[in-house]
Amino acid sequence: MIRTNSSALLLDVGGTFIKACFLPSLSSFEKGVVSEFSVNSDGTSKEILASFSNLQKWAEQLAVDANRPIGYVAVAIPGPFDYKQGVFLMQHKFKSVYGQNFRDLLHFDTEDVVYYYIHDVNCMLLGEMSSLEMNAYRNIALVTLGTGLGFSMSLDGEILLSDKGSPRRSIYNMPCLEGGVLEDYVSKRGFLSCYMKLTGESNPSLTVKDIAQKATMGDNLAIRTFEEVAHTLCSYLRDLLEEYEIEALLFGGQISRSFFLMESAIRKDLLRVGPLRKISAVSDISNATFRGLESLLIESR
């Protein structure tokens, strides 16, 4: 039962920043206060704890100002992670707090704070499923493009989960091309390596946003970069979408802000996927994860 006199804290935990939204009431995250806190996921446990301490002080002060104690903390975080117990299981980041419970890093004085944990890609999909528009689609898949490559599916309104709460099917580790895995070719590093291969350039300061800006300005090799990455992704997605009879395919993550540069190639490559009726970016890339966390709280009522 949701306690209406309590406030809530929504957290989108990444490797560089923790994006937080404090909700003085549980009516809508759009009425919340949003802030970002830097975190070095490769740092020592002391450094990571310091970042969480800054977040905690910020949230506690807002709770005092609102005269509503924090009753709920909803956390979207990538795996590996124990989503039932709230335990860090990552080795590639946050390794210095491996095996520690999340609530030990973010511990509020009141003992009755309820914590919810969800995989960040599943969370984004959950948020999209909450919209009325998506009720028209029975089976939905979400691809997230960013530092890594994420994937999640919902069949008949139920997100497919592994035993640990992660997406049941992954695509990032599919063996790809001449070596490596799909994430090597369809992620931040994939876009950068593709562009540098096409141009012959070697620019360590180049970002995917830079390539997108070049493409928007008509740079043919930048445009081709987005198209080639799209072709690679679709060649591995096609059979999976057919197998699960996916009707709506959504794209999230920071790189999906440039989805329009890939859309034509994706639509062409997936034209013959029979059940597929919708291909688009998520409705609100900036707040998609918070919408999912809000839905998680609502489902818990």
Protein Blocks (a to p, Z undefined) as FASTA:
>chain_A
ZZfkbccddddddfkbccddddfbfkbfklpccddddddfkbcfklmmmmmmmmmmmmmm
mmmmnopacfbdcddddddddfknopafbfkgoklmgoiafklmmccfblkbccddddfk
lmmmmmmmmpmklmmpmbdcdddddfbccddddeehiacddfkopafbdcklgcehjedj
fklmncfklmmmmmmmmnopacfkbcfklmmmmmmnopaklmmmmmmmmmmmmmmmmmmm
mmnopabdcdedjklmmmmmmmmmmmmmmmmmmklmbdcddfblmlmmmmmmmmmmmmmZ
Z
